Amino acid sequence: MEADRRLIQARRRRGIILKLVREGHENQLSRMDDFEVWAVLQKMGQTLGRDQVLTLLQDLAVLDYLDFKRATNEFTGRVELSQLALTATGLRFVTAGRSNDDVLFN
């Protein structure tokens, strides 16, 4: 039961992230970074750590929905993702707005 809940949460959070990136593109805002995604999700009531956000963003890249620049902060050693952008596949997927086994739109 707990595993099902975590899977649904991950799918839902991936959908939220894709929508956030799309809204930023539509409004011609600066491209987001992982910290901004984490902060917005926190404001939306999603309780998760920054490492979980990194994992979700990396998952979306593996699924070919999202692209980003990856760097390591030389002072903290922390991985930082910036310049988040939808791939062509991601754009088609978000525009269609249909959930699948990996992403849940609601």
Secondary structure, DSSP 8 states (H G I E B T S, - for coil): -HHHHHHHHHHHHHHHHHHHHHHHHHTT-----HHHHHHHHHHTT----HHHHHHHHHHHHHTTSEEEEEEE-TTT--EEEEEEEE-HHHHHHHHHT---SS----
